[in-house]
Structure formats: structure tokens, C-alpha cells
Amino acid sequence: MTRVRVRQHVNPLSHKYSNPISIPNWQEVFADTALPLHLDIGCARGKFLLKMASLYPQINFLGIEIREPLVKEALVQRELLQLSNLHFLFCNINVSVSPLLESLPEGVLQWVTIQFPDPWFKVRHLKRRVVQPALVDAVAKYLRKDGLLFLQSDVESVALEMCDHFQQNPCFRKTHQEPWLQTNPFPVPTEREIATLNKNEPVYRALYQV
């Protein structure tokens, strides 16, 4: 399959990404909607979830990505692997997070991951970052009581800002005393994580429970 070339950055505040998604029929998406759900926000080409879904058939996986060509590519790969516990959605999560999470079967949201989000370094672009107060509140509302939130970035300031946002909500408690989690709790690293570690550069990770 030819690798799709897309823009590395898209402005989530542009009009093109301002419309909420049509909520899918989850009975048509997953073979068993009662399974615990792992939501990966900003899944890019979906390689992390494609591997995770193969390893854990007893868990449903949902990837959210704002770049539509990557979603189409990931869906093709899912079909080739015949994974009935995995789906990808083209979505601006900060436009659709509340209706999307509200539509899920009650109590299934067990894991949320946000891994290496676009850093948007310029001060005037900080409002384009994915972790915003409304996202934090929605995750706090729908993540089940034994649920976990995992954050990681190769940019310390971005990781710190994500942590600050979630720590401002009293629902989230860090699971570790050290500033950063030393190892990834998942057996599958993302492409960006692999590239960062191969350059002997740090990855800033944090794990929260509700």
C-alpha cells in the first residue's frame, strides 16, 4: 500500500474542522460494545492501535485523528487485519468530545492516551493544542472509576502543560511520585516514541487515575 503524504500540521481552529462528527452506531463498529474501551486521541497513522488491537482482542480501541487521509489509511489497514475491536474516526476532538463520549456504552471508557500531540510552539498558537479545559472535563466525566489516563511528549513544556491541565481537575491523581514515568505502561511504542528514543532524547510521560 502506498504511504499517504499529508500535511504535518493542520489548524484545528479553522472552519474546515469546526463541525461536530456524526456519531457512529457502535453496534456496527465493534463486534462487542460491552468490552472495555481504549481511546487514543491523535492517533496519526494508527500503528500503535493496530498493534494493540491485535494483542488485546478483549479490549476495543478507538483512534481519533484530525487528518482525514491518515484515518482512511488506518481503516484500510484495519480491514486487512480483520480487526473487529478497532475503529478510527476523522474528528476534531475538541469540537466533538462531549457528544462522542456521551454516545459510548456506559462505563466502557477504561483508557485514554494522548501521545506526542502537535506542540504548537508559538504563543499565539497555544490555543490550538489538543489538551483544553473542555477535553479535560469530558474525560473526567466519562472515564470509569478504574480508568487510567496516559500522557507523553518529547517536548517537556508540552508535557508539563498537559499535566497542569489535568491536575487542575480534582478527578485526576498521578500514579507516580517522580516527576515523569520512566517506562511506557504499554508494550507497543508509537513511531514518534521510537524515533525519539533512538536519538537518545528524553520522553516525558505521566500516568493518572480517576
MDTraj code that builds the backbone (N, CA, C; nanometers):
import mdtraj as md
import numpy as np

residues = "MET THR ARG VAL ARG VAL ARG GLN HIS VAL ASN PRO LEU SER HIS LYS TYR SER ASN PRO ILE SER ILE PRO ASN TRP GLN GLU VAL PHE ALA ASP THR ALA LEU PRO LEU HIS LEU ASP ILE GLY CYS ALA ARG GLY LYS PHE LEU LEU LYS MET ALA SER LEU TYR PRO GLN ILE ASN PHE LEU GLY ILE GLU ILE ARG GLU PRO LEU VAL LYS GLU ALA LEU VAL GLN ARG GLU LEU LEU GLN LEU SER ASN LEU HIS PHE LEU PHE CYS ASN ILE ASN VAL SER VAL SER PRO LEU LEU GLU SER LEU PRO GLU GLY VAL LEU GLN TRP VAL THR ILE GLN PHE PRO ASP PRO TRP PHE LYS VAL ARG HIS LEU LYS ARG ARG VAL VAL GLN PRO ALA LEU VAL ASP ALA VAL ALA LYS TYR LEU ARG LYS ASP GLY LEU LEU PHE LEU GLN SER ASP VAL GLU SER VAL ALA LEU GLU MET CYS ASP HIS PHE GLN GLN ASN PRO CYS PHE ARG LYS THR HIS GLN GLU PRO TRP LEU GLN THR ASN PRO PHE PRO VAL PRO THR GLU ARG GLU ILE ALA THR LEU ASN LYS ASN GLU PRO VAL TYR ARG ALA LEU TYR GLN VAL".split()
xyz = np.array([
    [0.0842, -0.1200, 0.0000],
    [0.0000, 0.0000, 0.0000],
    [0.0877, 0.1249, 0.0000],
    [0.0556, 0.2203, -0.0856],
    [0.1319, 0.3440, -0.0939],
    [0.1067, 0.4300, 0.0288],
    [0.2131, 0.4787, 0.0904],
    [0.2011, 0.5629, 0.2088],
    [0.1437, 0.6985, 0.1707],
    [0.0411, 0.7402, 0.2417],
    [-0.0253, 0.8667, 0.2135],
    [0.0607, 0.9820, 0.2661],
    [0.0799, 1.0837, 0.1837],
    [0.1534, 1.2022, 0.2269],
    [0.0522, 1.3099, 0.2634],
    [0.0644, 1.3626, 0.3831],
    [-0.0280, 1.4645, 0.4311],
    [0.0516, 1.5737, 0.5005],
    [-0.0143, 1.6862, 0.5235],
    [0.0488, 1.7947, 0.5976],
    [0.0734, 1.7513, 0.7407],
    [0.1884, 1.7894, 0.7936],
    [0.2215, 1.7519, 0.9307],
    [0.1340, 1.8270, 1.0299],
    [0.0994, 1.9518, 0.9993],
    [0.0210, 2.0329, 1.0912],
    [-0.1060, 2.0804, 1.0214],
    [-0.2180, 2.0732, 1.0930],
    [-0.3412, 2.1363, 1.0468],
    [-0.3958, 2.2199, 1.1617],
    [-0.4563, 2.3317, 1.1288],
    [-0.5084, 2.4231, 1.2300],
    [-0.6459, 2.3754, 1.2767],
    [-0.6577, 2.3241, 1.3993],
    [-0.7862, 2.2720, 1.4455],
    [-0.8923, 2.3792, 1.4649],
    [-0.8509, 2.5068, 1.4636],
    [-0.9462, 2.6150, 1.4816],
    [-1.0013, 2.6676, 1.3493],
    [-0.9533, 2.6134, 1.2377],
    [-1.0035, 2.6590, 1.1089],
    [-1.1458, 2.6079, 1.0857],
    [-1.2174, 2.6778, 0.9981],
    [-1.3584, 2.6442, 0.9726],
    [-1.3748, 2.5004, 0.9239],
    [-1.2766, 2.4500, 0.8524],
    [-1.2837, 2.3148, 0.7969],
    [-1.3051, 2.2096, 0.9043],
    [-1.2568, 2.2366, 1.0260],
    [-1.2639, 2.1369, 1.1329],
    [-1.3615, 2.1776, 1.2434],
    [-1.4556, 2.2655, 1.2122],
    [-1.5449, 2.3207, 1.3144],
    [-1.6749, 2.2433, 1.3317],
    [-1.7023, 2.1489, 1.2430],
    [-1.8299, 2.0773, 1.2507],
    [-1.8162, 1.9510, 1.3357],
    [-1.9106, 1.9271, 1.4270],
    [-1.9082, 1.8018, 1.5045],
    [-1.9269, 1.6816, 1.4121],
    [-1.8740, 1.5697, 1.4529],
    [-1.8880, 1.4493, 1.3722],
    [-2.0268, 1.3895, 1.3890],
    [-2.0649, 1.3076, 1.2925],
    [-2.1839, 1.2246, 1.3078],
    [-2.1436, 1.1030, 1.3906],
    [-2.2110, 1.0828, 1.4999],
    [-2.1760, 0.9739, 1.5900],
    [-2.2063, 0.8403, 1.5234],
    [-2.1101, 0.7498, 1.5194],
    [-2.1349, 0.6199, 1.4563],
    [-2.2261, 0.5317, 1.5422],
    [-2.2844, 0.4324, 1.4790],
    [-2.3578, 0.3294, 1.5514],
    [-2.2551, 0.2291, 1.6042],
    [-2.2332, 0.2309, 1.7337],
    [-2.1265, 0.1492, 1.7901],
    [-2.1514, -0.0001, 1.7712],
    [-2.2777, -0.0387, 1.7588],
    [-2.3082, -0.1803, 1.7336],
    [-2.2558, -0.2242, 1.5973],
    [-2.2445, -0.1289, 1.5043],
    [-2.1911, -0.1592, 1.3716],
    [-2.0391, -0.1460, 1.3665],
    [-1.9835, -0.0771, 1.4626],
    [-1.8398, -0.0511, 1.4651],
    [-1.7630, -0.1650, 1.5318],
    [-1.8116, -0.2072, 1.6493],
    [-1.7421, -0.3090, 1.7278],
    [-1.8242, -0.4368, 1.7352],
    [-1.7547, -0.5493, 1.7334],
    [-1.8236, -0.6781, 1.7439],
    [-1.8904, -0.6940, 1.8796],
    [-1.8290, -0.6393, 1.9845],
    [-1.8841, -0.6472, 2.1199],
    [-1.8667, -0.5114, 2.1857],
    [-1.9734, -0.4347, 2.1960],
    [-1.9651, -0.2986, 2.2503],
    [-1.9494, -0.2957, 2.4016],
    [-1.9654, -0.4099, 2.4672],
    [-1.9540, -0.4140, 2.6130],
    [-1.8093, -0.4233, 2.6604],
    [-1.7163, -0.4471, 2.5693],
    [-1.5759, -0.4596, 2.6083],
    [-1.5208, -0.3248, 2.6569],
    [-1.4217, -0.3259, 2.7452],
    [-1.3549, -0.2009, 2.7842],
    [-1.2986, -0.1308, 2.6608],
    [-1.2955, 0.0027, 2.6657],
    [-1.2519, 0.0821, 2.5504],
    [-1.1260, 0.1613, 2.5822],
    [-1.0328, 0.1578, 2.4887],
    [-0.9117, 0.2402, 2.4938],
    [-0.9254, 0.3471, 2.3857],
    [-0.9293, 0.4739, 2.4269],
    [-0.9396, 0.5880, 2.3356],
    [-0.8035, 0.6523, 2.3191],
    [-0.7537, 0.6600, 2.1956],
    [-0.6251, 0.7222, 2.1660],
    [-0.6514, 0.8496, 2.0867],
    [-0.6220, 0.9633, 2.1472],
    [-0.6500, 1.0935, 2.0866],
    [-0.5265, 1.1417, 2.0117],
    [-0.5420, 1.1611, 1.8802],
    [-0.4295, 1.1991, 1.7961],
    [-0.3504, 1.0774, 1.7542],
    [-0.4185, 0.9821, 1.6921],
    [-0.3583, 0.8502, 1.6659],
    [-0.2716, 0.8459, 1.5405],
    [-0.2679, 0.9556, 1.4634],
    [-0.1860, 0.9620, 1.3408],
    [-0.2206, 0.8461, 1.2475],
    [-0.1217, 0.7679, 1.2056],
    [-0.1469, 0.6577, 1.1114],
    [-0.2016, 0.5329, 1.1796],
    [-0.2175, 0.5388, 1.3093],
    [-0.2835, 0.4312, 1.3804],
    [-0.2006, 0.3076, 1.4070],
    [-0.0692, 0.3152, 1.3864],
    [0.0122, 0.1941, 1.4008],
    [0.0135, 0.1430, 1.5449],
    [0.0117, 0.2335, 1.6410],
    [0.0057, 0.1931, 1.7813],
    [-0.1200, 0.1111, 1.8065],
    [-0.2349, 0.1601, 1.7623],
    [-0.3602, 0.0903, 1.7874],
    [-0.3743, -0.0365, 1.7054],
    [-0.3221, -0.0380, 1.5853],
    [-0.3275, -0.1592, 1.5040],
    [-0.2561, -0.2745, 1.5743],
    [-0.1437, -0.2443, 1.6367],
    [-0.0701, -0.3481, 1.7098],
    [-0.1387, -0.3825, 1.8414],
    [-0.1882, -0.2810, 1.9112],
    [-0.2547, -0.3049, 2.0386],
    [-0.3807, -0.3887, 2.0199],
    [-0.4585, -0.3576, 1.9177],
    [-0.5830, -0.4308, 1.8941],
    [-0.5564, -0.5765, 1.8602],
    [-0.4455, -0.6025, 1.7943],
    [-0.4085, -0.7407, 1.7635],
    [-0.3666, -0.8154, 1.8899],
    [-0.2984, -0.7447, 1.9813],
    [-0.2504, -0.8072, 2.1035],
    [-0.3612, -0.8285, 2.2062],
    [-0.4624, -0.7403, 2.2060],
    [-0.5658, -0.7431, 2.3100],
    [-0.7055, -0.7503, 2.2487],
    [-0.7458, -0.8671, 2.2006],
    [-0.8787, -0.8804, 2.1401],
    [-0.9928, -0.8611, 2.2392],
    [-0.9624, -0.8642, 2.3700],
    [-1.0649, -0.8473, 2.4718],
    [-1.0900, -0.7007, 2.5058],
    [-1.0277, -0.6097, 2.4311],
    [-1.0438, -0.4654, 2.4503],
    [-1.0793, -0.4015, 2.3167],
    [-1.1698, -0.3040, 2.3180],
    [-1.1979, -0.2238, 2.1999],
    [-1.1053, -0.1029, 2.1970],
    [-1.0670, -0.0626, 2.0767],
    [-0.9767, 0.0511, 2.0586],
    [-1.0387, 0.1504, 1.9613],
    [-1.0298, 0.2783, 1.9968],
    [-1.0839, 0.3847, 1.9116],
    [-0.9777, 0.4924, 1.8956],
    [-0.9378, 0.5184, 1.7711],
    [-0.8394, 0.6210, 1.7415],
    [-0.9056, 0.7447, 1.6824],
    [-0.8687, 0.8609, 1.7327],
    [-0.9199, 0.9891, 1.6838],
    [-0.8058, 1.0641, 1.6174],
    [-0.8307, 1.1125, 1.4955],
    [-0.7269, 1.1844, 1.4219],
    [-0.7914, 1.2942, 1.3385],
    [-0.7289, 1.4130, 1.3380],
    [-0.7839, 1.5285, 1.2670],
    [-0.7440, 1.5319, 1.1201],
    [-0.6457, 1.4508, 1.0804],
    [-0.6030, 1.4484, 0.9405],
    [-0.6721, 1.3309, 0.8699],
    [-0.7715, 1.3645, 0.7893],
    [-0.8592, 1.2620, 0.7319],
    [-0.7866, 1.1577, 0.6473],
    [-0.6883, 1.1958, 0.5644],
    [-0.6195, 1.0925, 0.4859],
    [-0.5550, 0.9839, 0.5726],
    [-0.5068, 1.0214, 0.6901],
    [-0.4470, 0.9220, 0.7786],
    [-0.5523, 0.8266, 0.8336],
    [-0.6705, 0.8780, 0.8591],
    [-0.7796, 0.7933, 0.9073],
    [-0.8189, 0.6926, 0.8004],
    [-0.8308, 0.7387, 0.6768],
    [-0.8663, 0.6478, 0.5675],
    [-0.7613, 0.5383, 0.5517],
    [-0.6349, 0.5761, 0.5623],
    [-0.5264, 0.4788, 0.5516],
    [-0.5333, 0.3771, 0.6654],
    [-0.5578, 0.4253, 0.7866],
    [-0.5644, 0.3367, 0.9019],
    [-0.6817, 0.2399, 0.8918],
    [-0.7952, 0.2874, 0.8394],
    [-0.9125, 0.1999, 0.8240],
    [-0.8858, 0.0883, 0.7234],
    [-0.8115, 0.1188, 0.6199],
    [-0.7743, 0.0151, 0.5232],
    [-0.6897, -0.0918, 0.5916],
    [-0.5936, -0.0481, 0.6725],
    [-0.5090, -0.1432, 0.7435],
    [-0.5905, -0.2275, 0.8412],
    [-0.6866, -0.1647, 0.9074],
    [-0.7729, -0.2405, 0.9990],
    [-0.8487, -0.3495, 0.9258],
    [-0.9003, -0.3178, 0.8059],
    [-0.9743, -0.4171, 0.7293],
    [-0.8829, -0.5305, 0.6844],
    [-0.7617, -0.4970, 0.6450],
    [-0.6680, -0.6002, 0.6022],
    [-0.6376, -0.6977, 0.7160],
    [-0.6327, -0.6453, 0.8386],
    [-0.6041, -0.7291, 0.9549],
    [-0.7296, -0.7908, 1.0149],
    [-0.8464, -0.7501, 0.9633],
    [-0.9756, -0.8038, 1.0089],
    [-0.9928, -0.7891, 1.1601],
    [-0.9720, -0.6671, 1.2070],
    [-0.9818, -0.6386, 1.3495],
    [-1.1201, -0.5817, 1.3813],
    [-1.2004, -0.6586, 1.4501],
    [-1.3366, -0.6149, 1.4827],
    [-1.3429, -0.5391, 1.6145],
    [-1.2283, -0.5191, 1.6784],
    [-1.2214, -0.4447, 1.8049],
    [-1.1489, -0.3116, 1.7888],
    [-1.1444, -0.2597, 1.6668],
    [-1.0707, -0.1363, 1.6389],
    [-1.1462, -0.0505, 1.5387],
    [-1.1485, 0.0800, 1.5664],
    [-1.2089, 0.1741, 1.4718],
    [-1.1309, 0.3056, 1.4777],
    [-1.1332, 0.3780, 1.3669],
    [-1.0701, 0.5093, 1.3578],
    [-1.1744, 0.6113, 1.3128],
    [-1.1660, 0.7320, 1.3699],
    [-1.2586, 0.8389, 1.3340],
    [-1.1813, 0.9646, 1.2953],
    [-1.2230, 1.0261, 1.1844],
    [-1.1764, 1.1597, 1.1476],
    [-1.2553, 1.2582, 1.2320],
    [-1.1843, 1.3321, 1.3172],
    [-1.2561, 1.4120, 1.4166],
    [-1.1653, 1.5186, 1.4760],
    [-1.2194, 1.6379, 1.4958],
    [-1.1562, 1.7395, 1.5797],
    [-1.2084, 1.7143, 1.7205],
    [-1.1290, 1.6524, 1.8035],
    [-1.1764, 1.6051, 1.9332],
    [-1.2310, 1.7181, 2.0187],
    [-1.1755, 1.8385, 2.0079],
    [-1.2231, 1.9472, 2.0922],
    [-1.3559, 2.0058, 2.0460],
    [-1.4007, 1.9685, 1.9290],
    [-1.5343, 2.0062, 1.8826],
    [-1.6364, 1.8995, 1.9215],
    [-1.5926, 1.7739, 1.9235],
    [-1.6866, 1.6621, 1.9364],
    [-1.6712, 1.5794, 2.0626],
    [-1.5841, 1.6161, 2.1543],
    [-1.5525, 1.5258, 2.2641],
    [-1.6729, 1.4894, 2.3498],
    [-1.7557, 1.5874, 2.3875],
    [-1.8682, 1.5562, 2.4765],
    [-1.9724, 1.4658, 2.4113],
    [-2.0236, 1.4999, 2.2915],
    [-2.1204, 1.4077, 2.2297],
    [-2.0616, 1.2719, 2.1967],
    [-1.9338, 1.2690, 2.1614],
    [-1.8708, 1.1411, 2.1294],
    [-1.8647, 1.0508, 2.2528],
    [-1.8144, 1.1021, 2.3643],
    [-1.8018, 1.0204, 2.4843],
    [-1.9379, 0.9870, 2.5438],
    [-2.0309, 1.0794, 2.5333],
    [-2.1657, 1.0544, 2.5841],
    [-2.2342, 0.9405, 2.5088],
    [-2.1993, 0.9228, 2.3823],
    [-2.2634, 0.8211, 2.2989],
    [-2.2131, 0.6799, 2.3263],
    [-2.0992, 0.6686, 2.3935],
    [-2.0423, 0.5371, 2.4194],
    [-2.1283, 0.4593, 2.5191],
    [-2.1256, 0.3271, 2.5118],
    [-2.1941, 0.2492, 2.6160],
    [-2.1429, 0.2887, 2.7536],
    [-2.2331, 0.2975, 2.8487],
    [-2.1982, 0.3472, 2.9811],
    [-2.0907, 0.2604, 3.0473],
    [-1.9883, 0.3268, 3.0990],
    [-1.8884, 0.2598, 3.1798],
    [-1.7810, 0.1835, 3.1046],
    [-1.7710, 0.2019, 2.9727],
    [-1.6716, 0.1237, 2.8983],
    [-1.5367, 0.1942, 2.8857],
    [-1.5331, 0.3261, 2.9011],
    [-1.4092, 0.4001, 2.8755],
    [-1.3082, 0.3738, 2.9871],
    [-1.2075, 0.2920, 2.9577],
    [-1.1119, 0.2473, 3.0587],
    [-0.9758, 0.3148, 3.0468],
    [-0.9333, 0.3421, 2.9243],
    [-0.8034, 0.4043, 2.9000],
    [-0.8197, 0.5226, 2.8055],
    [-0.7466, 0.6301, 2.8329],
    [-0.7331, 0.7418, 2.7392],
    [-0.5848, 0.7714, 2.7250],
    [-0.5376, 0.7806, 2.6015],
    [-0.3974, 0.8142, 2.5777],
    [-0.3893, 0.9360, 2.4858],
    [-0.2971, 1.0245, 2.5177],
    [-0.2630, 1.1399, 2.4330],
    [-0.1116, 1.1377, 2.4197],
    [-0.0627, 1.1021, 2.3027],
    [0.0790, 1.0738, 2.2850],
    [0.1404, 1.1619, 2.1764],
    [0.2371, 1.2416, 2.2166],
    [0.3130, 1.3271, 2.1250],
    [0.2212, 1.4171, 2.0411],
    [0.1354, 1.4955, 2.1086],
    [0.0486, 1.5860, 2.0328],
    [0.1292, 1.6981, 1.9681],
    [0.0711, 1.7593, 1.8677],
    [0.1355, 1.8716, 1.7999],
    [0.1692, 1.9789, 1.9033],
    [0.2955, 2.0215, 1.9142],
    [0.3339, 2.1143, 2.0222],
    [0.2897, 2.2588, 2.0018],
    [0.2702, 2.3049, 1.8784],
    [0.2300, 2.4436, 1.8523],
    [0.3094, 2.5390, 1.9418],
    [0.4349, 2.5604, 1.9068],
    [0.5275, 2.6324, 1.9939],
    [0.4974, 2.7809, 2.0091],
    [0.4480, 2.8469, 1.9054],
    [0.4274, 2.9914, 1.9136],
    [0.3164, 3.0243, 2.0139],
    [0.3379, 3.1305, 2.0906],
    [0.2427, 3.1672, 2.1953],
    [0.1029, 3.1893, 2.1377],
    [0.0946, 3.2533, 2.0214],
    [-0.0371, 3.2805, 1.9645],
    [-0.1066, 3.1541, 1.9161],
    [-0.0334, 3.0426, 1.9100],
    [-0.0919, 2.9167, 1.8636],
    [-0.1223, 2.8196, 1.9778],
    [-0.0991, 2.8586, 2.1025],
    [-0.1178, 2.7659, 2.2133],
    [-0.2625, 2.7159, 2.2236],
    [-0.3573, 2.7994, 2.1824],
    [-0.4980, 2.7578, 2.1889],
    [-0.5307, 2.6482, 2.0875],
    [-0.4353, 2.6181, 1.9984],
    [-0.4554, 2.5080, 1.9046],
    [-0.4169, 2.3727, 1.9643],
    [-0.3518, 2.3724, 2.0787],
    [-0.3096, 2.2464, 2.1391],
    [-0.4306, 2.1622, 2.1769],
    [-0.4134, 2.0322, 2.1749],
    [-0.5270, 1.9421, 2.1889],
    [-0.5834, 1.9400, 2.3306],
    [-0.4986, 1.9503, 2.4324],
    [-0.5493, 1.9432, 2.5695],
    [-0.5993, 2.0806, 2.6113],
    [-0.7320, 2.0920, 2.6156],
    [-0.8006, 2.2138, 2.6544],
    [-0.8960, 2.1804, 2.7696],
    [-0.9429, 2.2797, 2.8460],
    [-1.0276, 2.2521, 2.9629],
    [-1.1507, 2.1661, 2.9330],
    [-1.2165, 2.1888, 2.8201],
    [-1.3362, 2.1103, 2.7886],
    [-1.3028, 1.9630, 2.7682],
    [-1.1874, 1.9360, 2.7089],
    [-1.1439, 1.7972, 2.6899],
    [-1.1173, 1.7319, 2.8251],
    [-1.0481, 1.8036, 2.9132],
    [-1.0199, 1.7514, 3.0465],
    [-1.1494, 1.7168, 3.1192],
    [-1.2466, 1.8085, 3.1162],
    [-1.3733, 1.7872, 3.1874],
    [-1.4493, 1.6673, 3.1314],
    [-1.4474, 1.6506, 2.9989],
    [-1.5193, 1.5386, 2.9375],
    [-1.4549, 1.4052, 2.9731],
    [-1.3224, 1.4003, 2.9695],
    [-1.2535, 1.2771, 3.0063],
    [-1.2804, 1.2445, 3.1532],
    [-1.2779, 1.3448, 3.2394],
    [-1.3055, 1.3233, 3.3816],
    [-1.4463, 1.2693, 3.4029],
    [-1.5406, 1.3147, 3.3234],
    [-1.6805, 1.2746, 3.3395],
    [-1.7045, 1.1308, 3.2939],
    [-1.6390, 1.0883, 3.1863],
    [-1.6738, 0.9601, 3.1251],
    [-1.5722, 0.8483, 3.1485],
    [-1.4523, 0.8814, 3.1946],
    [-1.3553, 0.7762, 3.2254],
    [-1.4023, 0.7019, 3.3498],
    [-1.4092, 0.5712, 3.3417],
    [-1.4662, 0.4964, 3.4525],
    [-1.3720, 0.4959, 3.5729],
    [-1.4232, 0.4535, 3.6874],
    [-1.3539, 0.4734, 3.8144],
    [-1.2212, 0.3983, 3.8240],
    [-1.2052, 0.2903, 3.7505],
    [-1.0752, 0.2230, 3.7480],
    [-0.9944, 0.2639, 3.6251],
    [-1.0371, 0.3730, 3.5617],
    [-0.9751, 0.4152, 3.4373],
    [-0.8419, 0.4845, 3.4569],
    [-0.7641, 0.4876, 3.3482],
    [-0.6310, 0.5485, 3.3508],
    [-0.6125, 0.6415, 3.2318],
    [-0.5365, 0.7455, 3.2538],
    [-0.5011, 0.8436, 3.1515],
    [-0.3498, 0.8449, 3.1378],
    [-0.3009, 0.8284, 3.0143],
    [-0.1566, 0.8272, 2.9891],
    [-0.1213, 0.9393, 2.8931],
    [-0.0228, 1.0206, 2.9314],
    [0.0234, 1.1325, 2.8509],
    [0.1719, 1.1152, 2.8228],
    [0.2150, 1.1493, 2.7014],
    [0.3588, 1.1544, 2.6762],
    [0.3900, 1.2493, 2.5610],
    [0.5104, 1.3074, 2.5697],
    [0.5581, 1.4009, 2.4678],
    [0.7101, 1.4023, 2.4717],
    [0.7689, 1.4409, 2.3609],
    [0.9139, 1.4618, 2.3582],
    [0.9485, 1.6084, 2.3817],
    [0.8489, 1.6897, 2.4114],
    [0.8684, 1.8318, 2.4420],
    [0.8251, 1.8541, 2.5868],
    [0.9187, 1.8855, 2.6742],
    [0.8874, 1.8930, 2.8174],
    [0.7806, 1.9971, 2.8468],
    [0.7877, 2.1132, 2.7830],
    [0.6893, 2.2172, 2.8111],
    [0.5480, 2.1729, 2.7736],
    [0.5352, 2.0948, 2.6671],
    [0.4045, 2.0432, 2.6267],
    [0.3548, 1.9411, 2.7282],
    [0.4430, 1.8515, 2.7709],
    [0.4057, 1.7526, 2.8717],
    [0.3640, 1.8209, 3.0019],
    [0.4380, 1.9228, 3.0421],
    [0.4041, 1.9947, 3.1649],
    [0.2683, 2.0621, 3.1533],
    [0.2401, 2.1216, 3.0391],
    [0.1114, 2.1888, 3.0214],
    [-0.0031, 2.0886, 3.0245],
    [0.0144, 1.9729, 2.9590],
    [-0.0895, 1.8704, 2.9630],
    [-0.1150, 1.8267, 3.1071],
    [-0.0078, 1.8018, 3.1807],
    [-0.0221, 1.7610, 3.3201],
    [-0.0917, 1.8688, 3.4025],
    [-0.0541, 1.9928, 3.3822],
    [-0.1158, 2.1030, 3.4568],
    [-0.2656, 2.1076, 3.4330],
    [-0.3072, 2.0922, 3.3075],
    [-0.4499, 2.0952, 3.2750],
    [-0.5248, 1.9849, 3.3488],
    [-0.4727, 1.8635, 3.3444],
    [-0.5438, 1.7525, 3.4071],
    [-0.5364, 1.7601, 3.5593],
    [-0.4264, 1.8100, 3.6142],
    [-0.4135, 1.8199, 3.7593],
    [-0.5010, 1.9291, 3.8181],
    [-0.5462, 2.0218, 3.7337],
    [-0.6392, 2.1238, 3.7815],
    [-0.7779, 2.0664, 3.8068],
    [-0.8036, 1.9475, 3.7501],
    [-0.9303, 1.8796, 3.7749],
    [-0.9096, 1.7809, 3.8896],
    [-0.9867, 1.7899, 3.9975],
    [-0.9633, 1.7054, 4.1147],
    [-0.9890, 1.5572, 4.0914],
    [-1.0444, 1.5216, 3.9769],
    [-1.0704, 1.3806, 3.9477],
    [-0.9421, 1.3019, 3.9195],
    [-0.8367, 1.3705, 3.8781],
    [-0.7166, 1.3004, 3.8317],
    [-0.6070, 1.3016, 3.9385],
    [-0.5487, 1.1837, 3.9613],
    [-0.4396, 1.1675, 4.0575],
    [-0.3242, 1.0965, 3.9888],
    [-0.2048, 1.1546, 3.9977],
    [-0.0868, 1.0928, 3.9373],
    [-0.0532, 0.9643, 4.0115],
    [-0.0166, 0.8617, 3.9364],
    [0.0107, 0.7308, 3.9964],
    [0.1553, 0.7152, 4.0429],
    [0.2404, 0.8131, 4.0164],
    [0.3825, 0.8006, 4.0490],
    [0.4299, 0.9282, 4.1164],
    [0.5273, 0.9137, 4.2078],
    [0.5781, 1.0289, 4.2813],
    [0.6846, 1.1061, 4.2033],
    [0.7632, 1.0342, 4.1247],
    [0.8662, 1.1026, 4.0468],
    [0.7998, 1.1922, 3.9413],
    [0.8692, 1.2982, 3.8981],
    [0.8082, 1.3912, 3.8026],
    [0.7578, 1.3241, 3.6755],
    [0.8374, 1.2285, 3.6248],
    [0.8000, 1.1631, 3.4991],
    [0.8083, 1.0122, 3.5132],
    [0.7163, 0.9439, 3.4493],
    [0.7172, 0.7983, 3.4456],
    [0.8326, 0.7525, 3.3576],
    [0.9113, 0.6599, 3.4081],
    [1.0326, 0.6209, 3.3364],
    [1.0060, 0.5269, 3.2190],
    [0.9026, 0.4458, 3.2297],
    [0.8747, 0.3481, 3.1241],
    [0.7315, 0.3604, 3.0755],
    [0.7105, 0.3177, 2.9550],
    [0.5775, 0.3177, 2.8944],
    [0.4976, 0.2002, 2.9506],
    [0.3756, 0.2219, 3.0010],
    [0.2970, 0.1111, 3.0554],
    [0.2437, 0.0162, 2.9488],
    [0.2559, 0.0542, 2.8229],
    [0.2073, -0.0299, 2.7134],
    [0.3234, -0.1034, 2.6471],
    [0.2966, -0.2207, 2.5919],
    [0.4033, -0.2968, 2.5254],
    [0.4345, -0.2474, 2.3843],
    [0.3569, -0.1519, 2.3350],
    [0.3734, -0.1015, 2.1981],
    [0.4106, 0.0460, 2.2024],
    [0.5288, 0.0855, 2.1557],
    [0.5644, 0.2270, 2.1483],
    [0.5090, 0.2889, 2.0191],
    [0.4880, 0.4195, 2.0215],
    [0.4472, 0.4887, 1.8997],
    [0.5684, 0.5121, 1.8101],
    [0.5417, 0.5476, 1.6850],
    [0.6512, 0.5765, 1.5918],
    [0.7369, 0.6919, 1.6440],
    [0.6720, 0.7963, 1.6970],
    [0.7462, 0.9121, 1.7467],
    [0.8292, 0.8743, 1.8699],
    [0.7746, 0.7877, 1.9521],
    [0.8487, 0.7433, 2.0696],
    [0.9750, 0.6672, 2.0295],
    [0.9613, 0.5776, 1.9334],
    [1.0765, 0.5016, 1.8852],
    [1.1833, 0.5954, 1.8293],
    [1.1410, 0.6908, 1.7464],
    [1.2363, 0.7839, 1.6853],
    [1.3074, 0.8679, 1.7906],
    [1.2326, 0.9121, 1.8929],
    [1.2913, 0.9935, 1.9994],
    [1.3943, 0.9150, 2.0793],
    [1.3588, 0.7936, 2.1183],
    [1.4500, 0.7118, 2.1968],
    [1.5728, 0.6702, 2.1163],
    [1.5544, 0.6505, 1.9860],
    [1.6686, 0.6149, 1.9009],
    [1.7699, 0.7283, 1.8922],
    [1.7251, 0.8501, 1.9155],
    [1.8149, 0.9659, 1.9167],
    [1.8691, 0.9934, 2.0568],
    [1.8386, 0.9027, 2.1507],
    [1.8806, 0.9179, 2.2905],
    [1.8289, 1.0474, 2.3522],
    [1.7076, 1.0843, 2.3129],
    [1.6421, 1.2023, 2.3680],
    [1.5334, 1.1584, 2.4656],
    [1.5003, 1.2416, 2.5629],
    [1.4038, 1.2001, 2.6661],
    [1.2593, 1.2021, 2.6166],
    [1.1797, 1.1165, 2.6780],
    [1.0353, 1.1173, 2.6606],
    [0.9744, 1.1483, 2.7971],
    [0.8822, 1.2447, 2.8001],
    [0.8211, 1.2888, 2.9252],
    [0.6828, 1.2246, 2.9352],
    [0.6678, 1.1348, 3.0339],
    [0.5461, 1.0542, 3.0463],
    [0.4820, 1.0768, 3.1824],
    [0.3478, 1.0698, 3.1850],
    [0.2743, 1.0780, 3.3106],
    [0.1513, 0.9883, 3.3020],
    [0.1179, 0.9264, 3.4146],
    [0.0049, 0.8347, 3.4215],
    [-0.0865, 0.8791, 3.5357],
    [-0.2159, 0.8896, 3.5050],
    [-0.3145, 0.9354, 3.6034],
    [-0.4264, 0.8342, 3.6169],
    [-0.4837, 0.8279, 3.7368],
    [-0.6033, 0.7503, 3.7595],
    [-0.7147, 0.8423, 3.8082],
    [-0.8383, 0.7951, 3.7976],
    [-0.9510, 0.8753, 3.8464],
    [-1.0083, 0.8105, 3.9716],
])
top = md.Topology()
chain = top.add_chain()
for i, resn in enumerate(residues, 1):
    res = top.add_residue(resn, chain, resSeq=i)
    for name in ("N", "CA", "C"):
        top.add_atom(name, md.element.get_by_symbol(name[0]), res)
traj = md.Trajectory(xyz[None], top)
